Amino acid sequence: MADVKDTCRAIIAAALNEFIKEKDPAAEAISADKIVVQNAPNPEMGDLGAPMFVFAKALRMAPPQIASGVVAKITDKSLGEFLAVGPYVNVKLDKSGAAAPILKAVKEQGDNYGSFNSDGKKPLEGRRVMIEFSSPNTNKPLHLGHVRNDALGESVSRILKAAGAEVYKVDLINNRGVHICKSMLAYKLFHEANGDTPESLGMKGDHFVGQCYVEFDKYLKGEKDKPETAHPEANQMAEDMLIKWEAGDAEVRALWEKMNGWTFDGVKETYERTGISFDKYYFESETYLKGKDEIMKGLEKGVFFKAEDGSVRIDVTDVVGKGKDEDNHEKVLLRKDGTSVYITQDIGTAISRHNDWAFNQLVYVVASEQNYHFKILFHILKKLGFDWADKLYHLSYGLVNLPSGRMKSREGTVVDADDLIDSLHADALAAIKERGRDGEVGDADEVAEKVALGALHYYMLQATPIKDMLFNPAESLSFNGNTGPYLQYMGARINSILAKAAEAGVSEDGSEEAVALLSSEDEWALIKQLGDYPNVIAKAAENLDPSEVAAYVYEAAKLFSKFYQNCPIVTAENKQLAGARLYLASCTLQVIKNAMKLVLVPYLEKM
């Protein structure tokens, strides 16, 4: 519909300018891009509509008067019939003229359909976007929160690519710091003497190191109702280990490398399983010194200052505003013992990245808990004089929890991503067997894995990123409603319809004569939905919001279901209509597959 909307804008703009000239000959002409063209909510009143509210003040007229005046000036009827509907200029499109180009574009562009504007260009062509997501710690496995982060990062990356941007995906591995030392300390206390390894214990490496992190917390706090078993000195022991690490202590570094390797190998297994990939990994251990150097340079320039306790800080009043909490007006950049904090390495990492791959935009996919952190980070980089700091963007997303409550990794209540997917896989496999489909779908275990991943990813992406969400595993696996498995079912169903139609001797007919027969309300609603896909991609890419693609593909699936229920293919009134409907079904499958890929829902031929 992109080209149709462009033509509609041009026609309305020409009529509007003619109408304005009658009122004020000296008035400046209004360009077509100022005309907003939307899908009309009621098909009876038109297919597209352009609101006239924005011109009311300049013309000193009510919007309905403007709409009536504009429609009276329209002589170009190539798109169809123009109507004044209240404050809107609506158009009832000539179905036969609009449908053929839409379906032809789907067929010709195939997997690339949705990527092009009406002028044949991609909306974000020429933009270079670096996107950071996942950013695991090497003291624990990926958990439910990472699943939402990974899904958002990967989906946004795919959407940006579809819109024509050059995308560079990066992952910052948080492999240093006092939290890492806590797992290391627990290993030394409880496992080193036994020579324990993930292999010897039959565990994934990331799960084993995560267990060590939980053991540290239990050691620190002691047993419940037994305060004498607590070890409050454990925190200082971990701090001392960090100081040794930064000093290059050989023994500490050797243990660190070993445990980091265990975790990173395990995390990469999960990435591969979930279809998440990166162009480059950055490691905090390699960038924090760069950050410390920049802090010292900033200290010399007077951008930062040294506090009474010896720590290096920056005044952030410009960011947080003036208030009673004076401590909140200063941000520590180096501790009093000279060790770095999170923001120190983030400064070094950002600088290294721009040197590695000059971006137009750098997007950080990080939970809303870190909103303050990124405001300060961007502020500091601007203060240090990096002009590209204006190109940094924090894609903030809400927290994800389970019905049982918030997860806390140090207390062992976190839900590991692997365990969650295993559970969803088992439930999906059970559902396939209960429906008696295990002998029909091919490799039932492989299908169950794809259903599990589709359920999980789609559930994470169908909500607007900024919203907190409660993940309901059973709801995510439903084959009805707004879920990944429903989309997979519809994709498999359309594939089956195409196969059965071919067996019945029906062939696709995309000729203009055949497509002109697709004039029923259900056929036209589906065609318009397919035509809207390029606009959805452009909008989702600009807003960095996969939920717009998710909402689109769910609506497309519902419209197809209604179309197929009311517009039979094999038993259509004549051969040409049957071929046209089969052609529409084939185009629908192509668009649904394209959209499913962007929201990380694997397509299944059989289900």
C-alpha positions in Angstrom: 0.0 0.0 0.0 3.0 2.3 0.2 2.8 3.4 -3.4 -1.0 3.8 -3.2 -0.6 6.0 -0.1 2.0 8.1 -1.8 -0.4 8.7 -4.8 -3.2 9.5 -2.3 -1.0 12.1 -0.6 -0.2 13.7 -3.9 -3.8 13.9 -5.0 -5.0 15.3 -1.7 -2.1 17.8 -1.5 -2.9 19.1 -5.0 -6.6 19.6 -4.2 -5.8 21.1 -0.8 -3.4 23.6 -2.3 -6.0 24.6 -4.9 -8.5 25.1 -2.1 -6.1 27.1 0.0 -5.2 29.4 -3.0 -8.8 30.4 -3.3 -8.8 31.5 0.3 -5.3 33.1 0.3 -3.5 33.5 -3.1 -0.2 34.3 -1.2 -0.3 31.2 0.9 2.7 28.8 0.6 2.0 25.4 -1.0 1.8 22.4 1.2 4.0 19.5 0.2 2.6 16.0 -0.1 4.7 14.7 2.8 2.7 16.9 5.2 -0.4 14.9 4.4 -0.9 12.0 6.8 -2.6 9.0 5.2 -4.0 6.3 7.5 -6.0 3.1 7.1 -9.6 4.0 7.6 -11.1 2.1 10.6 -14.5 1.5 8.9 -14.3 0.0 5.3 -17.7 1.3 4.6 -16.4 4.9 4.9 -13.3 4.2 2.8 -10.0 2.3 2.7 -7.7 5.2 3.5 -8.2 8.5 5.2 -6.3 11.8 5.7 -7.2 14.0 8.7 -7.5 17.8 8.1 -7.1 18.9 11.8 -3.6 20.1 11.2 -4.7 22.7 8.7 -7.6 24.1 10.7 -5.7 26.8 12.5 -4.0 28.2 9.4 -7.2 28.3 7.4 -9.4 29.3 10.3 -11.9 26.7 9.3 -13.4 23.6 10.9 -11.7 20.4 9.7 -15.0 19.0 8.2 -15.3 22.2 6.1 -11.8 21.7 4.9 -12.4 18.0 4.1 -15.5 18.9 2.0 -13.7 21.7 0.2 -10.7 19.4 -0.7 -12.9 16.6 -2.0 -14.7 19.1 -4.2 -11.4 20.0 -5.8 -10.3 16.4 -6.6 -10.7 15.5 -10.2 -8.1 12.6 -10.3 -10.2 9.5 -9.8 -7.5 7.0 -10.7 -7.4 5.6 -7.1 -11.1 5.4 -6.6 -13.8 7.5 -5.0 -12.9 10.3 -2.6 -15.3 11.2 0.2 -15.5 13.8 3.0 -16.2 11.9 6.2 -16.3 14.4 9.0 -12.8 15.9 9.4 -11.3 13.3 7.1 -10.7 13.0 3.3 -11.3 9.3 2.7 -10.9 7.3 -0.4 -12.6 4.0 -1.4 -9.9 2.4 -3.5 -10.6 0.8 -6.9 -9.9 -2.8 -5.7 -9.0 -4.2 -9.1 -6.5 -1.5 -9.6 -4.9 -1.6 -6.2 -4.8 -5.3 -5.5 -2.6 -6.5 -8.5 0.4 -4.3 -7.7 0.4 -5.4 -4.1 0.3 -9.1 -4.8 2.8 -8.7 -7.7 5.3 -7.0 -5.3 5.0 -9.8 -2.8 5.6 -12.5 -5.5 8.5 -10.6 -7.1 10.3 -9.6 -4.0 9.7 -12.8 -2.1 11.8 -13.0 1.1 12.7 -9.3 0.6 9.1 -8.1 0.5 8.6 -5.4 3.1 12.0 -3.9 2.7 11.3 -1.4 0.0 9.5 2.0 -0.2 7.3 2.8 -3.2 10.4 4.4 -4.8 12.3 1.1 -4.7 14.6 2.2 -1.9 14.9 0.9 1.6 13.9 3.4 4.3 17.1 3.1 6.4 19.5 2.7 3.5 22.9 4.2 4.4 22.4 4.1 8.2 25.0 2.2 10.2 23.6 0.9 13.5 25.6 -0.9 16.1 23.4 -2.7 18.6 24.6 -4.1 21.9 22.5 -6.7 23.7 22.6 -9.7 26.0 25.7 -8.6 27.9 25.9 -11.6 30.3 28.0 -11.8 33.4 30.5 -14.7 33.6 29.3 -15.7 37.0 26.0 -17.2 36.0 24.0 -18.7 33.1 21.6 -16.7 30.9 18.2 -16.4 32.7 14.7 -15.3 31.8 15.6 -11.6 31.8 18.4 -12.3 29.3 15.8 -14.1 27.1 13.8 -10.9 26.7 17.0 -8.9 26.1 18.3 -11.4 23.5 14.9 -11.5 21.8 14.7 -7.7 21.6 18.2 -7.3 20.4 18.1 -10.0 17.7 14.6 -9.0 16.5 15.5 -5.2 16.3 18.6 -6.1 14.4 16.7 -8.2 11.9 14.1 -5.4 11.5 16.8 -2.8 11.0 18.4 -4.9 8.4 15.1 -5.5 6.6 14.7 -1.7 6.5 18.0 -1.3 4.8 20.4 -0.4 7.7 23.8 -1.9 8.0 23.8 -3.6 11.4 26.7 -4.6 13.6 25.7 -6.8 16.6 27.9 -6.7 19.6 27.9 -8.4 23.0 29.7 -7.0 26.0 30.8 -9.9 28.2 30.9 -8.7 31.8 33.9 -10.9 32.8 35.5 -8.8 35.5 34.5 -7.2 38.8 33.7 -8.0 42.3 30.7 -10.2 41.4 32.9 -12.4 39.3 35.3 -12.7 42.2 32.5 -13.9 44.4 32.0 -17.0 42.3 35.7 -17.5 42.2 36.0 -17.3 46.0 33.2 -19.9 46.4 35.0 -22.2 44.0 38.2 -21.9 46.1 36.2 -22.5 49.3 34.0 -25.4 48.2 35.3 -27.0 45.0 39.0 -26.4 44.3 40.3 -29.1 46.8 38.1 -31.7 45.1 39.2 -30.7 41.7 35.6 -30.1 40.7 34.9 -29.2 37.0 31.6 -28.9 35.1 32.5 -32.1 33.3 33.2 -34.1 36.5 29.9 -32.9 37.9 27.9 -33.4 34.7 26.9 -29.8 34.4 27.1 -27.0 31.8 29.9 -24.7 32.6 27.7 -21.6 33.1 25.4 -23.5 35.4 28.3 -24.7 37.5 29.7 -21.2 37.9 26.2 -19.9 38.7 26.0 -22.4 41.4 29.2 -21.1 42.9 27.7 -17.6 42.9 24.7 -18.8 44.9 27.1 -20.7 47.3 28.9 -17.4 48.0 25.7 -15.7 49.0 24.8 -18.6 51.3 28.3 -18.5 52.8 28.0 -14.7 53.3 24.6 -14.8 55.0 24.8 -18.1 56.8 22.0 -20.4 57.5 18.6 -19.0 58.3 18.0 -18.4 62.0 21.7 -19.2 62.6 23.5 -15.8 62.5 26.7 -17.5 63.9 27.2 -19.3 60.6 27.4 -16.0 58.6 30.7 -14.8 57.2 30.4 -11.0 56.7 34.1 -10.9 55.9 33.4 -12.6 52.6 32.6 -9.4 50.9 36.0 -7.9 51.8 37.6 -11.2 50.7 36.0 -10.7 47.2 37.1 -7.1 47.1 40.7 -8.1 48.0 40.6 -10.7 45.2 39.5 -8.0 42.7 42.5 -5.9 43.7 44.8 -8.8 43.1 43.1 -9.4 39.8 43.7 -5.8 38.7 47.3 -6.1 39.9 47.8 -9.2 37.6 48.2 -11.8 40.3 49.0 -15.0 38.5 47.0 -17.4 40.6 43.9 -15.3 40.6 44.2 -14.7 36.9 44.5 -18.4 36.1 41.4 -19.2 38.1 39.6 -16.3 36.5 40.4 -17.5 33.0 39.4 -21.1 33.7 36.0 -20.1 35.2 35.3 -17.5 32.6 35.9 -20.1 29.9 33.4 -22.5 31.5 30.7 -19.8 31.6 31.3 -18.3 28.2 31.3 -21.8 26.5 28.0 -22.5 28.2 26.5 -19.2 27.2 27.5 -19.7 23.6 25.7 -23.0 23.6 22.5 -21.2 24.6 23.0 -18.5 22.0 23.3 -21.2 19.3 20.2 -23.0 20.6 18.1 -19.8 20.5 19.3 -18.5 17.2 21.1 -15.5 18.7 24.4 -14.4 17.0 26.9 -11.5 17.2 29.4 -9.9 14.9 31.8 -9.2 17.7 32.3 -9.9 21.4 33.7 -7.2 23.7 35.2 -8.1 27.0 35.2 -5.7 30.0 38.6 -7.1 31.0 39.9 -5.6 27.7 38.2 -2.3 27.8 38.2 -1.2 31.5 41.7 0.1 31.3 40.8 2.3 28.4 38.0 3.7 30.6 40.4 4.3 33.4 42.7 6.2 31.1 39.9 8.4 29.9 38.8 9.1 33.5 42.4 10.3 34.3 42.4 12.5 31.2 39.1 14.0 32.2 40.4 14.5 35.8 43.4 16.5 34.3 41.0 18.6 32.2 38.8 19.4 35.2 35.8 17.4 33.8 36.0 15.2 36.9 37.2 15.9 40.4 38.8 13.9 43.3 36.6 13.6 46.3 37.8 13.7 50.0 37.8 9.9 50.2 40.1 9.7 47.2 37.5 8.5 44.7 37.2 10.2 41.3 33.7 11.6 40.6 31.7 13.8 38.3 29.0 16.3 39.2 25.8 15.2 37.5 23.4 17.9 38.7 22.8 18.8 35.1 21.4 15.3 34.6 19.5 14.6 37.8 18.5 18.1 38.6 18.8 19.9 42.0 17.3 18.1 45.0 17.8 17.3 48.7 19.8 14.1 48.1 23.3 15.6 47.5 24.9 12.2 47.2 22.8 11.6 44.1 24.5 14.6 42.4 27.8 12.9 42.2 28.8 9.8 40.3 31.8 7.7 41.3 34.0 6.8 38.3 36.9 5.3 40.2 36.8 3.9 43.7 39.1 5.2 46.4 41.3 2.2 45.9 41.7 3.0 42.2 39.5 0.1 41.0 37.0 0.8 38.3 33.2 0.6 38.4 30.7 -0.4 35.7 30.5 3.0 34.1 34.3 3.1 33.9 34.5 0.2 31.4 31.4 1.4 29.6 33.2 4.6 28.8 36.2 2.7 27.5 34.0 0.2 25.6 32.0 3.0 23.8 35.2 4.7 22.7 36.7 1.4 21.4 33.5 0.6 19.5 33.4 3.8 17.6 37.1 3.4 16.7 36.3 -0.1 15.5 33.2 0.6 13.5 32.1 4.2 13.0 28.3 4.1 13.6 25.4 6.5 12.8 23.7 5.1 15.9 24.7 2.9 18.8 21.7 1.2 20.5 22.1 -0.3 24.0 19.4 -2.9 24.8 19.3 -2.8 28.6 16.6 -3.1 31.2 14.8 0.0 32.5 16.6 -0.4 35.8 19.7 1.2 34.1 17.9 4.3 32.8 19.9 6.5 35.2 23.2 4.8 34.3 22.8 5.5 30.6 21.8 9.1 31.2 25.0 9.5 33.1 27.1 7.6 30.6 25.9 9.7 27.6 26.4 12.8 29.7 30.0 11.9 30.5 30.9 11.0 26.9 29.6 14.4 25.8 31.6 16.1 28.6 34.7 14.3 27.3 34.2 15.9 23.9 33.0 12.9 21.8 30.6 14.4 19.2 29.2 10.9 18.5 27.8 10.8 22.0 24.6 12.3 20.5 24.2 9.2 18.5 23.9 6.9 21.5 20.4 5.5 22.4 19.2 3.4 25.3 16.5 0.9 24.2 15.0 0.6 27.7 12.7 -2.4 28.3 10.7 -3.5 31.3 11.5 -6.4 33.6 10.1 -9.8 33.1 9.0 -12.0 36.0 7.2 -15.2 36.6 3.9 -15.6 38.5 6.0 -16.7 41.5 7.7 -13.3 41.7 10.9 -11.5 40.9 14.0 -13.4 40.2 17.2 -13.0 42.2 20.3 -14.9 40.9 22.3 -14.5 44.1 19.6 -16.3 46.1 19.2 -19.1 43.5 15.6 -18.2 42.5 16.6 -17.3 39.0 15.1 -19.2 36.1 17.8 -20.4 33.8 17.1 -19.9 30.1 18.1 -23.5 29.3 15.8 -25.0 32.0 12.9 -22.8 30.8 13.4 -23.9 27.2 13.7 -27.5 28.2 10.4 -27.2 30.1 8.6 -25.5 27.2 10.1 -28.2 24.8 8.7 -31.0 27.0 5.3 -29.4 27.1 5.2 -28.8 23.4 6.2 -32.4 22.7 3.5 -33.6 25.0 0.9 -31.4 23.2 2.0 -32.8 19.8 1.6 -36.3 21.0 -1.7 -35.6 22.7 -3.0 -34.3 19.3 -1.8 -37.5 17.6 0.5 -35.4 15.4 3.9 -36.9 16.3 3.7 -39.2 13.3 2.6 -36.5 10.9 5.0 -33.6 11.6 8.3 -35.4 10.8 10.8 -35.1 13.6 8.5 -34.4 16.5 11.4 -33.5 18.8 12.8 -30.9 16.4 9.3 -29.5 15.9 8.8 -29.3 19.7 12.0 -27.3 20.0 10.9 -24.8 17.3 7.5 -24.5 19.0 9.2 -23.8 22.3 11.4 -21.2 20.9 8.6 -19.6 18.9 6.4 -19.5 22.0 9.1 -18.0 24.2 10.4 -15.4 21.8 7.0 -14.2 20.5 5.7 -13.8 24.1 8.7 -11.6 24.8 8.2 -9.5 21.7 4.5 -9.0 21.4 4.5 -6.5 24.3 5.8 -2.9 23.8 9.5 -3.1 25.1 9.1 -0.6 27.9 6.3 -2.6 29.6 7.1 -4.9 32.5 5.7 -8.3 31.8 4.7 -11.5 33.6 5.8 -14.6 31.6 3.2 -17.3 31.7 4.7 -20.5 30.1 1.4 -22.3 29.6 -0.2 -19.2 28.0 2.8 -18.8 25.7 2.4 -22.4 24.3 -1.3 -22.0 23.4 -2.2 -22.8 19.8 -5.0 -20.2 20.0 -4.8 -16.5 20.4 -1.8 -14.1 20.1 1.0 -16.6 20.4 4.0 -17.9 18.5 2.5 -21.4 18.2 -0.7 -19.9 16.7 1.4 -18.2 14.0 3.3 -21.5 13.4 0.0 -23.3 13.1 -1.3 -20.8 10.6 1.9 -21.0 8.5 1.7 -24.8 8.4 -2.1 -24.6 7.6 -1.5 -22.3 4.6 1.3 -24.6 3.4 -1.1 -27.5 3.6 -3.8 -25.6 1.8 -1.4 -24.8 -1.1 -0.4 -28.5 -1.3 -4.0 -29.8 -1.3 -5.1 -27.2 -3.9 -2.2 -28.3 -6.2 -3.4 -32.0 -5.7 -6.9 -30.9 -6.8 -5.5 -29.4 -10.0 -5.8 -25.7 -9.0 -3.0 -23.5 -10.2 -2.1 -20.0 -8.9 -3.4 -17.2 -11.2 -1.9 -13.8 -10.6 -3.2 -12.2 -13.8 -4.9 -8.8 -13.5 -8.1 -10.4 -14.8 -8.0 -13.0 -12.0 -6.9 -10.7 -9.2 -9.8 -8.3 -10.2 -12.2 -11.1 -9.0 -10.9 -10.7 -5.4 -13.5 -8.2 -4.5 -15.2 -9.5 -1.4 -14.7 -7.8 2.0 -12.6 -10.7 3.4 -10.4 -10.9 0.3 -9.9 -7.1 0.2 -9.1 -6.8 3.9 -6.4 -9.4 3.6 -4.9 -7.8 0.5 -4.8 -4.4 2.2 -3.0 -6.0 5.2 -0.3 -7.5 2.9 0.1 -4.1 1.3 0.7 -2.5 4.7 3.7 -4.7 5.5 6.4 -2.3 4.1 5.0 0.6 6.2 5.0 -1.7 9.3 8.7 -2.6 8.8 9.7 1.1 8.3 7.8 2.2 11.4 9.1 -0.7 13.6 12.7 0.0 12.5 12.4 3.7 13.3 10.8 3.0 16.7 13.0 0.0 17.4 9.8 -1.8 18.4 9.3 -5.5 17.4 5.8 -5.5 18.9 4.6 -3.6 15.9 5.6 -6.5 13.6 4.1 -9.0 16.1 0.8 -7.2 16.1 0.9 -7.0 12.3 1.5 -10.7 11.7 -1.1 -11.8 14.2 -3.7 -9.7 12.5 -2.6 -11.0 9.1 -3.0 -14.6 10.4 -6.5 -13.8 11.7 -7.5 -12.1 8.4 -6.4 -15.2 6.5 -8.4 -17.5 8.7 -11.5 -15.4 8.1 -10.8 -15.3 4.3 -10.3 -19.0 4.0 -13.5 -19.7 6.0 -15.6 -17.5 3.8 -13.8 -17.8 0.5 -13.2 -21.4 -0.5 -10.4 -22.1 -3.0 -10.9 -25.6 -4.5 -14.7 -25.2 -4.5 -14.7 -21.6 -5.8 -17.4 -20.7 -8.4 -14.9 -20.9 -11.3 -11.4 -21.9 -12.1 -10.0 -18.3 -12.4 -11.4 -17.3 -9.0 -9.9 -20.4 -7.5 -6.5 -19.6 -9.0 -6.7 -16.0 -7.8 -7.6 -17.1 -4.2 -4.7 -19.6 -4.3 -2.4 -16.9 -5.5 -3.6 -14.7 -2.5 -3.0 -17.6 -0.1 0.5 -18.1 -1.5 1.3 -14.3 -1.1 -0.1 -14.4 2.5 2.2 -17.3 3.4 5.2 -15.4 2.1 4.4 -12.3 4.1 3.7 -14.3 7.3 7.0 -16.1 6.9 8.8 -12.9 6.4 7.3 -11.3 9.5 7.7 -14.5 11.7 11.4 -14.4 10.9 11.7 -10.8 12.2 10.1 -11.8 15.5 12.1 -15.0 15.9 9.3 -17.5 15.4 10.6 -20.5 13.3 8.4 -21.4 10.4 7.1 -25.0 10.3 5.8 -26.7 7.1 3.9 -29.2 9.2 2.4 -29.0 12.6 
